[in-house]
Amino acid sequence: MTPARSVAASVAALGFAGALTAPLPALAQNARCASPGSHAAQSSAQVLRINRLELGAVAKPATRAPEAGPPAVTGVALGDVRSVLIAGGEVKSAAAARTLDGRVPGGSENDLVLQQAPPDNRAASRQRVGTKRFGPLRTGPGTLTAHARWNNGLACASVTGEASESAAALNRVTLTGGGNQSLVRVPEAFSATSSTGLRRRGGEAESVSTTTLNAGKISLVDGEVRIRVLRAATLRVSMSSGGRAEAAYEPAAVEITTRDGEQTLLDTPGDHHDVTLSEPSTPLESIPSPLASADPLPLPSIPGVPAAPESENAPAPDSPTGAKLRISLGAARQATKGKAIAARATAIKILLVRGDDGPATTGHQSSAVVADLSLGVLDGAAVAPKRPTGTRAGTGSSNRTGTGTAAPAAAPGSPDVSPAGAAGLPITGPGLIPLLLAGSGMVIGGVCAFLLSSRRRRES
């Protein structure tokens, strides 16, 4: 090989080698937070809560004075769920669900599932529960679920997605007895869910908590009144990095049918309907029970969150004689403090009163509350995220967490809802097109040098 030809071959080889061996575009490492934000959210829900229940003291003939019975049951709930997100906490995401928010010495075991992060949990913890009896409460088979997720993007509020979720789904729920002598009987699935996470709306990051009550058919007072839940109740509470607070509540829609076939629709907070019960009704049986309230679920709390006002109970219906049932829909009530918001709503309220025609001099009221129940107690709170700081340049937002959980949906009817930009990991290093142009130029230069050297040899 002549020197010129050797040089040309070397140049061509260098051109190909340069194109093949030059560094290709590289994916940057996942950005990390230099200082996690202070954003937070928490949500909780209870399927059925007993605010007050007088056992064995209802539906006595109006001429009789109430008979002494066991102590009233107060502050006990069935199907208790809670979810938490605390970006600056040691436990950053946690979820828990249990069958009963209460204690029954010597009664059925109170099942509990709990999960927390970090580290991230790709799968939820689930536990099937069998038939349970807790004093006047009974429930058939059900499922408890808890799922806690976490990654660095959630700590910085640079990605959106769900951080924690819990659920309690129960079947064949009955209050006092079962079949006959039941005040509340739910033959179908009865469930509550809670979740927390981050979303992006109007260009701002938001902390979000969501709670929902799902139910189907509900029978009250041994079937004298039937309820069909046509629409689930949902409470979504959010606070944006810019201080925009919102408590979006979609009330339940229920259809009430009495024994004589009369139907009434309730679909607006504050709506209520009264039913006068037949004289022979004896909806409560005397069941001595040590059922008492329990400690809160073992999850961290968010400091600085205002207390949401209690829902206003509908006034007890007047019932000079007999017994009367009031069914009403609760409204959401909220409180804000700085860049924190909390809200509470009760989906369906049930109030049962007993008439008492005793003379006023005896000190008896015209009616006495026997049962004060709440179906779907929904609570939520959110603390505003701060803008990400200390992250590496080029980091984009994503509409998914690093573990693939989709962002929570925006509140129904909310305007200007936009997911975070779907940017993946940033690309670093030289571009691919400049590399190809440089390599091609070197190859063409080598070919030209080879042709020039061949021409000179022929001329000589």
C-alpha positions as CSV (number, residue, x, y, z in Angstrom):
1,M,0.0,0.0,0.0
2,T,1.4,3.5,-1.0
3,P,1.8,6.1,1.6
4,A,-1.1,8.2,0.2
5,R,-3.4,5.2,0.1
6,S,-2.4,4.3,3.7
7,V,-3.2,7.9,4.9
8,A,-6.6,7.8,3.2
9,A,-7.5,4.5,4.7
10,S,-6.4,5.7,8.1
11,V,-8.5,8.8,7.8
12,A,-11.6,6.8,6.8
13,A,-11.1,4.4,9.7
14,L,-10.8,7.3,12.1
15,G,-14.0,8.7,10.7
16,F,-16.0,5.5,11.3
17,A,-14.3,5.0,14.7
18,G,-15.1,8.5,15.8
19,A,-18.8,8.1,14.9
20,L,-19.0,4.7,16.7
21,T,-16.9,5.5,19.8
22,A,-18.0,9.1,20.6
23,P,-20.1,9.2,23.8
24,L,-23.9,8.7,23.0
25,P,-26.6,10.8,24.7
26,A,-27.0,9.6,28.3
27,L,-29.9,9.7,30.7
28,A,-29.2,11.8,33.7
29,Q,-29.6,10.2,37.1
30,N,-32.9,10.8,38.9
31,A,-32.9,14.1,40.6
32,R,-32.8,14.2,44.4
33,C,-34.1,16.7,46.8
34,A,-31.5,18.8,48.6
35,S,-34.3,19.8,51.1
36,P,-37.7,18.1,51.0
37,G,-40.8,20.3,51.0
38,S,-43.1,20.8,53.9
39,H,-46.3,19.8,52.0
40,A,-48.6,17.3,53.5
41,A,-52.1,15.8,53.3
42,Q,-54.3,13.4,55.3
43,S,-57.7,11.8,54.8
44,S,-59.9,9.5,56.8
45,A,-63.3,7.9,56.4
46,Q,-65.6,5.7,58.4
47,V,-68.3,3.5,56.9
48,L,-70.8,3.6,59.8
49,R,-70.3,5.7,62.9
50,I,-72.4,5.4,66.1
51,N,-72.6,8.9,67.6
52,R,-75.1,7.6,70.2
53,L,-77.2,4.5,70.5
54,E,-79.5,3.7,73.4
55,L,-79.9,0.0,73.5
56,G,-83.2,-1.5,74.5
57,A,-85.0,1.8,75.0
58,V,-87.0,2.5,71.9
59,A,-90.5,1.7,70.6
60,K,-92.0,1.1,74.0
61,P,-95.7,2.1,74.2
62,A,-95.9,5.8,74.5
63,T,-97.6,5.6,77.9
64,R,-94.6,3.8,79.4
65,A,-91.5,5.5,80.8
66,P,-88.3,4.3,79.2
67,E,-86.9,1.2,80.9
68,A,-83.4,1.2,82.2
69,G,-81.0,-0.5,79.9
70,P,-77.3,-0.9,79.3
71,P,-75.1,2.2,78.9
72,A,-75.4,4.0,75.6
73,V,-72.8,3.3,72.9
74,T,-71.0,6.4,71.7
75,G,-68.0,7.2,69.5
76,V,-67.7,3.8,67.8
77,A,-67.3,3.2,64.0
78,L,-67.2,0.3,61.6
79,G,-64.8,0.3,58.6
80,D,-62.2,2.8,59.7
81,V,-59.5,4.0,57.1
82,R,-56.8,6.7,57.1
83,S,-54.1,7.9,54.7
84,V,-51.2,10.3,55.3
85,L,-48.5,12.2,53.3
86,I,-45.9,14.2,55.2
87,A,-43.0,15.2,52.9
88,G,-40.8,16.4,55.8
89,G,-41.5,13.6,58.2
90,E,-39.5,10.5,59.0
91,V,-42.5,8.4,57.8
92,K,-43.5,10.2,54.6
93,S,-46.4,8.1,53.5
94,A,-48.6,5.8,55.5
95,A,-52.0,4.1,55.2
96,A,-54.1,1.9,57.6
97,A,-57.5,0.2,57.7
98,R,-59.3,-1.7,60.4
99,T,-62.7,-3.3,60.8
100,L,-63.7,-1.4,64.0
101,D,-62.8,1.9,65.6
102,G,-63.7,0.6,69.0
103,R,-63.0,-2.0,71.7
104,V,-64.9,-5.1,72.7
105,P,-63.2,-7.0,75.6
106,G,-63.5,-10.7,74.8
107,G,-65.2,-10.0,71.5
108,S,-64.1,-10.6,67.9
109,E,-60.6,-9.8,66.9
110,N,-60.3,-6.3,65.4
111,D,-58.4,-6.8,62.1
112,L,-55.9,-4.1,61.1
113,V,-53.6,-3.6,58.0
114,L,-50.8,-1.0,58.0
115,Q,-48.2,0.1,55.5
116,Q,-45.7,3.0,55.5
117,A,-42.9,4.4,53.3
118,P,-40.1,4.8,52.6
119,P,-39.1,2.4,51.3
120,D,-41.6,2.3,48.5
121,N,-44.2,-0.5,48.5
122,R,-45.0,-1.7,45.0
123,A,-47.9,-3.9,46.2
124,A,-50.6,-3.0,48.7
125,S,-51.2,-5.0,51.9
126,R,-54.5,-6.7,51.8
127,Q,-56.3,-8.8,54.4
128,R,-59.6,-10.7,54.1
129,V,-61.7,-10.6,57.2
130,G,-64.5,-13.0,58.1
131,T,-67.8,-12.6,59.9
132,K,-67.4,-10.4,63.0
133,R,-69.7,-9.6,65.9
134,F,-69.0,-6.5,68.0
135,G,-71.8,-6.1,70.5
136,P,-74.7,-4.7,68.5
137,L,-72.7,-4.6,65.3
138,R,-72.2,-7.5,62.9
139,T,-70.4,-7.7,59.6
140,G,-69.9,-10.4,57.0
141,P,-66.8,-11.1,55.0
142,G,-64.8,-8.1,53.8
143,T,-61.4,-6.8,52.8
144,L,-59.0,-4.3,54.3
145,T,-56.4,-2.6,52.1
146,A,-53.4,-0.2,52.8
147,H,-50.8,1.0,50.3
148,A,-48.0,3.5,50.9
149,R,-45.8,4.8,48.1
150,W,-42.8,7.2,48.0
151,N,-40.0,8.6,45.8
152,N,-37.8,11.6,45.8
153,G,-39.9,13.4,43.3
154,L,-42.9,13.4,45.7
155,A,-40.6,14.9,48.4
156,C,-39.7,17.8,46.1
157,A,-43.2,18.1,44.6
158,S,-41.5,17.8,41.2
159,V,-43.7,14.8,40.2
160,T,-47.4,14.1,40.8
161,G,-49.2,11.0,41.8
162,E,-50.7,9.1,44.7
163,A,-48.7,8.6,47.9
164,S,-51.1,6.6,50.1
165,E,-54.4,4.8,49.9
166,S,-56.5,2.8,52.3
167,A,-59.9,1.0,51.9
168,A,-62.4,-1.0,54.0
169,A,-65.0,-3.0,52.1
170,L,-67.6,-4.8,54.3
171,N,-70.6,-7.0,53.4
172,R,-73.8,-7.7,55.2
173,V,-73.4,-5.0,57.9
174,T,-76.1,-5.1,60.6
175,L,-76.7,-2.9,63.6
176,T,-78.4,-4.7,66.5
177,G,-79.5,-8.3,65.8
178,G,-79.8,-9.4,62.2
179,G,-82.7,-10.0,59.9
180,N,-85.6,-9.1,62.3
181,Q,-84.9,-6.6,65.1
182,S,-82.4,-4.7,63.1
183,L,-82.0,-0.9,63.0
184,V,-79.6,-0.8,60.0
185,R,-79.0,-3.7,57.6
186,V,-76.8,-3.4,54.5
187,P,-77.1,-6.6,52.5
188,E,-74.6,-5.5,49.8
189,A,-71.0,-4.1,49.8
190,F,-70.5,-1.1,52.0
191,S,-67.1,0.6,51.6
192,A,-65.0,3.7,52.4
193,T,-61.7,4.7,50.7
194,S,-59.1,7.4,51.5
195,S,-56.1,8.6,49.6
196,T,-53.4,11.4,49.6
197,G,-51.1,12.6,46.8
198,L,-49.9,15.5,44.6
199,R,-51.4,16.9,41.4
200,R,-50.7,19.8,39.2
201,R,-53.4,22.3,38.3
202,G,-53.1,25.7,36.6
203,G,-49.3,25.4,36.7
204,E,-49.1,24.9,40.4
205,A,-48.5,21.8,42.5
206,E,-51.2,20.9,45.0
207,S,-51.4,18.6,48.0
208,V,-54.7,16.6,47.7
209,S,-56.7,14.3,50.0
210,T,-59.7,12.3,48.8
211,T,-62.3,10.3,50.7
212,T,-65.3,8.4,49.3
213,L,-68.3,6.4,50.6
214,N,-69.8,3.7,48.4
215,A,-73.0,1.9,49.2
216,G,-76.0,0.3,47.5
217,K,-79.1,-0.8,49.3
218,I,-79.7,0.0,53.0
219,S,-82.7,-1.2,55.1
220,L,-83.7,0.7,58.2
221,V,-86.0,-0.3,61.1
222,D,-86.7,-3.9,60.1
223,G,-87.4,-2.8,56.5
224,E,-89.9,-0.1,57.2
225,V,-87.6,2.3,55.3
226,R,-85.4,1.4,52.4
227,I,-82.6,3.5,51.0
228,R,-80.9,3.1,47.6
229,V,-77.6,5.1,47.2
230,L,-77.6,6.4,43.6
231,R,-74.4,8.4,43.8
232,A,-71.3,8.0,46.0
233,A,-70.3,10.8,48.3
234,T,-66.8,12.2,47.7
235,L,-64.8,14.9,49.6
236,R,-61.6,16.2,47.9
237,V,-59.5,18.7,49.8
238,S,-56.6,20.5,48.2
239,M,-54.1,23.4,48.8
240,S,-51.8,24.7,46.1
241,S,-48.3,26.1,46.3
242,G,-49.8,29.5,45.6
243,G,-52.2,29.3,48.5
244,R,-55.4,28.3,46.6
245,A,-57.5,26.2,49.1
246,E,-60.5,24.1,48.0
247,A,-62.9,21.7,49.6
248,A,-64.9,20.1,46.8
249,Y,-67.7,18.0,48.0
250,E,-70.1,15.9,45.9
251,P,-72.9,14.7,48.1
252,A,-74.6,11.4,48.0
253,A,-77.8,11.0,46.1
254,V,-80.3,8.6,47.9
255,E,-83.7,7.3,47.0
256,I,-85.9,6.7,50.1
257,T,-88.8,4.2,49.9
258,T,-91.3,3.7,52.8
259,R,-93.3,0.5,53.4
260,D,-96.4,2.0,51.7
261,G,-94.4,2.7,48.5
262,E,-93.8,6.4,48.9
263,Q,-90.5,7.5,47.3
264,T,-88.4,10.6,48.0
265,L,-85.1,11.7,46.5
266,L,-82.4,13.5,48.5
267,D,-79.4,14.9,46.5
268,T,-78.5,18.2,48.0
269,P,-76.7,18.9,51.3
270,G,-79.2,19.7,54.0
271,D,-82.1,17.8,52.4
272,H,-84.0,15.6,54.8
273,H,-87.0,13.3,55.0
274,D,-89.0,12.3,58.1
275,V,-90.8,9.0,58.5
276,T,-93.3,8.2,61.3
277,L,-92.8,4.5,62.2
278,S,-95.6,2.1,62.8
279,E,-96.7,1.5,66.4
280,P,-95.6,-2.1,66.7
281,S,-92.0,-1.3,65.6
282,T,-89.4,-2.5,68.0
283,P,-86.2,-1.8,66.0
284,L,-83.7,-2.1,68.9
285,E,-83.1,-5.1,71.0
286,S,-81.5,-5.0,74.4
287,I,-78.0,-6.2,73.9
288,P,-75.7,-5.6,76.9
289,S,-72.4,-4.6,75.4
290,P,-69.1,-3.2,76.7
291,L,-68.5,-1.7,73.2
292,A,-66.3,1.4,73.7
293,S,-64.3,3.9,71.7
294,A,-60.7,3.0,70.8
295,D,-57.4,4.8,70.2
296,P,-56.8,6.5,66.8
297,L,-55.2,4.5,64.0
298,P,-51.4,4.3,64.5
299,L,-50.4,6.9,61.9
300,P,-48.4,10.2,62.2
301,S,-50.4,13.4,62.4
302,I,-49.8,16.7,60.5
303,P,-48.9,19.6,62.8
304,G,-50.5,23.0,62.2
305,V,-53.6,21.7,60.5
306,P,-56.8,23.5,61.6
307,A,-59.7,21.5,63.1
308,A,-62.6,21.2,60.7
309,P,-65.9,22.2,62.3
310,E,-68.3,19.4,63.2
311,S,-71.2,18.9,60.8
312,E,-74.3,20.5,62.0
313,N,-76.9,17.8,62.9
314,A,-80.4,18.2,61.6
315,P,-82.7,19.1,64.5
316,A,-84.5,16.1,66.0
317,P,-88.0,15.7,64.5
318,D,-90.9,16.3,66.8
319,S,-92.6,13.1,67.8
320,P,-95.2,13.5,70.6
321,T,-96.0,9.8,70.3
322,G,-94.6,6.7,68.7
323,A,-91.2,6.9,67.0
324,K,-89.9,8.9,64.1
325,L,-87.0,8.5,61.7
326,R,-85.1,11.4,60.1
327,I,-82.8,10.8,57.1
328,S,-80.7,13.7,56.0
329,L,-77.6,14.6,53.9
330,G,-74.7,16.4,55.5
331,A,-72.8,19.4,54.1
332,A,-69.1,19.9,54.0
333,R,-67.6,22.3,56.5
334,Q,-64.1,23.7,56.3
335,A,-61.4,25.7,58.1
336,T,-58.2,27.3,56.8
337,K,-55.0,28.4,58.6
338,G,-52.2,29.9,56.6
339,K,-51.5,27.5,53.8
340,A,-53.4,24.6,55.4
341,I,-57.0,23.6,55.0
342,A,-59.2,20.9,56.6
343,A,-62.8,19.8,55.8
344,R,-65.4,17.3,57.1
345,A,-68.6,16.0,55.7
346,T,-71.1,13.3,56.7
347,A,-72.7,11.6,53.7
348,I,-76.0,10.3,55.3
349,K,-77.3,11.0,58.8
350,I,-79.9,8.9,60.5
351,L,-81.7,10.1,63.6
352,L,-84.3,8.0,65.5
353,V,-86.4,9.6,68.2
354,R,-88.9,8.0,70.6
355,G,-92.1,9.9,71.5
356,D,-92.9,10.5,75.2
357,D,-96.2,11.9,76.2
358,G,-95.4,12.3,79.8
359,P,-96.5,15.6,81.4
360,A,-94.0,18.5,81.2
361,T,-93.8,18.5,85.0
362,T,-92.0,15.2,85.0
363,G,-89.1,16.7,83.2
364,H,-89.5,14.5,80.1
365,Q,-88.9,16.1,76.7
366,S,-91.5,15.6,74.0
367,S,-89.0,13.3,72.2
368,A,-85.7,11.6,73.1
369,V,-82.9,10.7,70.7
370,V,-82.5,6.9,70.7
371,A,-80.1,6.5,67.7
372,D,-77.8,9.1,66.1
373,L,-75.9,7.4,63.3
374,S,-73.6,8.6,60.4
375,L,-73.1,6.7,57.2
376,G,-69.8,7.9,55.6
377,V,-67.9,10.2,57.9
378,L,-65.4,11.9,55.5
379,D,-62.4,14.0,56.6
380,G,-59.6,15.6,54.7
381,A,-56.7,18.1,55.1
382,A,-53.9,19.5,52.9
383,V,-50.8,21.7,53.4
384,A,-49.4,23.6,50.4
385,P,-46.3,22.4,48.6
386,K,-43.3,24.7,48.1
387,R,-41.6,25.1,44.8
388,P,-38.9,22.5,44.3
389,T,-35.4,23.7,45.5
390,G,-32.0,22.1,45.3
391,T,-32.8,19.9,42.4
392,R,-30.4,19.3,39.5
393,A,-30.8,21.4,36.3
394,G,-32.9,19.9,33.6
395,T,-35.3,18.0,35.8
396,G,-38.8,18.0,34.4
397,S,-42.1,17.2,36.1
398,S,-43.9,13.9,35.4
399,N,-47.5,12.9,35.5
400,R,-46.5,9.7,37.3
401,T,-44.5,8.8,40.3
402,G,-41.3,7.0,39.8
403,T,-43.1,3.8,40.6
404,G,-45.9,4.2,38.0
405,T,-48.8,5.4,40.1
406,A,-51.2,7.7,38.2
407,A,-51.9,11.1,39.5
408,P,-55.2,11.6,41.3
409,A,-58.1,13.0,39.2
410,A,-59.0,16.6,39.6
411,A,-62.2,17.5,41.5
412,P,-65.3,17.0,39.4
413,G,-66.1,20.3,37.5
414,S,-62.9,22.0,38.5
415,P,-61.6,24.4,35.9
416,D,-58.1,24.7,34.4
417,V,-57.0,21.2,35.2
418,S,-53.8,20.2,33.6
419,P,-51.5,17.2,34.3
420,A,-47.8,17.8,35.0
421,G,-45.6,17.9,31.9
422,A,-44.8,14.4,30.7
423,A,-41.0,14.9,30.8
424,G,-38.8,11.9,31.5
425,L,-35.1,11.9,32.6
426,P,-33.1,14.8,31.0
427,I,-30.8,13.9,28.1
428,T,-27.1,14.9,28.6
429,G,-23.9,14.7,26.4
430,P,-23.4,15.6,22.8
431,G,-26.3,15.4,20.4
432,L,-26.6,12.5,17.9
433,I,-26.8,14.7,14.7
434,P,-23.5,16.5,15.3
435,L,-21.8,13.2,15.9
436,L,-23.1,11.8,12.6
437,L,-22.1,15.0,10.7
438,A,-18.6,14.9,12.1
439,G,-18.1,11.2,11.3
440,S,-19.4,11.6,7.8
441,G,-17.1,14.6,7.2
442,M,-14.1,12.6,8.2
443,V,-15.1,9.7,5.9
444,I,-15.6,12.0,2.9
445,G,-12.3,13.7,3.6
446,G,-10.5,10.4,3.5
447,V,-12.2,9.4,0.2
448,C,-11.2,12.7,-1.4
449,A,-7.6,12.3,-0.2
450,F,-7.5,8.8,-1.7
451,L,-8.8,10.0,-5.1
452,L,-6.4,13.0,-5.2
453,S,-3.4,10.7,-4.6
454,S,-4.5,8.3,-7.3
455,R,-4.8,11.1,-9.9
456,R,-1.3,12.4,-9.1
457,R,0.2,9.0,-9.6
458,R,-1.4,8.7,-13.1
459,E,-0.2,12.1,-14.1
460,S,3.3,11.2,-13.0
